[in-house]
Amino acid sequence: MRQMMMLTKHEIFDLLKNPAILVVIILPIFMSKIIITAMNNAEIGLLLLSIWILFAQVMVGIMLTGPNLIEEREGKTIDALLCSPLSFAQIVIAKGLVILTFSLFSQSFVFFINEGFSRAIIPMLFPMLLGGIIFIQIGIVIGFKINSSKNGSAVSSIIMVTLFLIVSVYEVLPDWTYRIFMFIPSIGIIEVLKNLATYNTVAPLETFLSFAWVFALGSWIGLIGREY
């Protein structure tokens, strides 16, 4: 456990040294403020708030996890860690927790900068945490399955943009298409966020599907770990 904590501390300081990473964390906060302020309708504002919280989840979770893991694999850092007493699971959890901390920071300030410091964020923490975990897991899969940093950045960007943009269009499509789109992780998380922000209720089916994604991606990562 002590070695895992030391790895976590190292990861935090290592990530904070990179200005590009700070931009990834902070960008959703300021973009959300500019766009939401431009909207006058309160209901639209709440919907946009949920969308920008999702944007923080997807951007920080995927873009900080996938490309960085690929670079560490190329630099043999992962191999060095695996030679230590730390297991594959402990290494992945330590790295994932660091990214999750940055993800929650970015999501929380998207909320605070638009809604002020309010207790209304408390129920929102559940989908913030759940979504943060899902998109970090996707980043981990990318990080271990893509072989080059160049391809990894491209794949991460494509998946990030696709998961985010699909949220912008699914509501204007025919109702029957939702039966398909509901299985996309970003749709499930945005529905949970939107219901809590607008109606203060949980979307049970979408919540269940989100947990299913956590389990499925966790199982996939476990299988990847057997290769190491």
N, C-alpha and C positions, 0 to 999 in steps of 0.2 A: 504493500500500500504506500509506503514511504517513497519508493522508487517511482510509483505511478504519479504521486503528487509532485515529485521533482520534474517528471516529464511534462506534466500539465503546466507548471510554472515556466519551464523552458519554452513551451509552445506559445504561451501568452506573450512573453517578451520577444520571441522570434517573429511572431505575426505583427506585433505593434511596431517593429522596426521598418516595416514595408509601407511606404506612403500609399501605394495603390490599394492595399488592403484596408487602410483607414477610409479611403474614398468609398470602397464597396460598402462599408458599414454605415457611413454617414449619409451617402447619397440618397437612399430612400427617405430619410427624415426630411431633408430640404425639398426634395421633389414633391413629397406628399403635401407639405405646407403650401407650396406655391399653387398647386393644382386645386386642392380642396378649398383654399381661400377664394379662388376664382369662381367657385360654384355657390350660388345663392340659396338653392333649395336644400333644406335641412336633411331630407330623406336621402337626396343624392349625396350630400356630404357624408352621411353615415356609411353609405354604400362604398364611396370612394375611400373612406378611412379603412374599411375592411380590405379593399383591394390593395391599398398601399402597405398595410400590415403584411398581407400575403407577399407583396413584392419584396419586402425586407426578408421574409422567410426564404423565398426562392433564391434571391440574389446572394445573400450571405451564406445560406446553407450549401448551395451548389458551387458557387464561384470561389468560395474560400476553401472548400473541402477537396473537390475533384482535382483541379490543377495543382494544388499544393502537395497532395499525396503522390501524384505522378512525378513531380519534381523530386520528392524525397525518395521515390523508388529509383529514379534515374541516378540520383546522387548516392545511392546505397545506404541512406540513413535508416530506412526501414530494416534493412538487413542487419545493420549494427544493433538496432534496438532488439531485434529478435534473438540476437546472441546474448542479450542481457537476461536477467531472471524474469523479465516481463513477458507475459504471454501475448499472443496476437490480440485476444479479446481486450486485455488491459491497455494495450497500445491504442487500439481503435477507440475504446471508451474515453481514454484520456484526451485524445485529439478531438473526438466528437464533443466532449463536454466543453472544451475551450471554444469551439465554433458555436456551440449552443449558447454560451454566455454572451458572445458578441451578437448573435442573432436576437436574443431576448433584449439586449441593450438597444439595438436598432429598432426593433418592433415597439418597444416601450416608448421610445422617444418619438416615434411616428405618432403614437397615441397622445403623449403629453404635449407635443408642440402644436397639435391641432385641437385637443379637447381640454388642455390644462391638467393639473395634477388632481385627478378625481378618483374616487373609489370605484367608479364604473370600470376601471381597468381590471379589477380583481377577477370577475368572471371571464374576462377576455384572456387572462393568463393561461387558461386551459388550452384553447385552440392555438395560442401563441407557442406554447411548449410543444404541443402535439405536432403542429405544422413544422416547427423548427427541427424536430427529430426526423420527420419524414424526409425533408429535403437535404438534411445532412447525410442521412442514410443513402439517398440517391447519389450524393456527391462522393461518398465512400465507395460505392459500387463503380462509379466512373473512374475514381482514382486507382482502383485495383484492376480494372478490366481494360482500360485504354493504355496503350504501350508508350506513346510519346506525348510530351507536354504540349506540342503544337496541336496534335489531334485532340488531346484532352481539353484544351481551352476551347476549341471549336465545338466539340460535342457538348461541353458544359454550357456554352453560350446558347446553342440550339435548343437544348432541353429547357434551360431557364426561360428563354423567350417563349417557347411553345407553351410551357405550363402557365406562364403569366398571361399571354395573349388569349388563350382559350377562355380564360375567365371573362375577358372583355366582350366576347361574342356569344357565349352560350345562351344568354337570356333572351336574345332576339331570334333565336332559332325555334323551330316548331317544338311544342311541348314534348312530343314523343322522343325527341333526340336526347332529352335529359336522362332517359333510362340508360343511355350509352355513356354520356358525359359524366354521370355521377360516379363512375368507376375511376375517373382521372383524379389523382390525389389533390391537385390544386382546386378542383371544383368542390370536392368534399370539404376541404378546409375553409374555403370562402363561404360555403353555405353555413357552416358552424359559426364562423365569425359574424356573418351578416345577421343570422338569427339572434345571436347574443347582443349585437350592437343595436339592432332595430327593435326586437321584440322581447329581449331578455329571456329567451327560451333556447333550449338545446335542440339541435336537429339530430334525432336519435339514429336514423339510418346512415346519415353521412358521418356521424361520429363512429359508428360501428365500422364502416368502410375504412375510415382513417386508421383505426386501430388495426384493422386487417392489413393495411399497407405497412404499418410499423412491424407487424409480425412477419409478413412475407419478405420485406427487405432485410430484416434482422436475420432471418433464416438464410437468405442468399449470402449475406456477409459472413455468416457462420460457415457456409460451404466454401467461400473464398479462403477463409482462415485455414481450412484443412490443407490447402495448397501450399501454405507457408509453414 
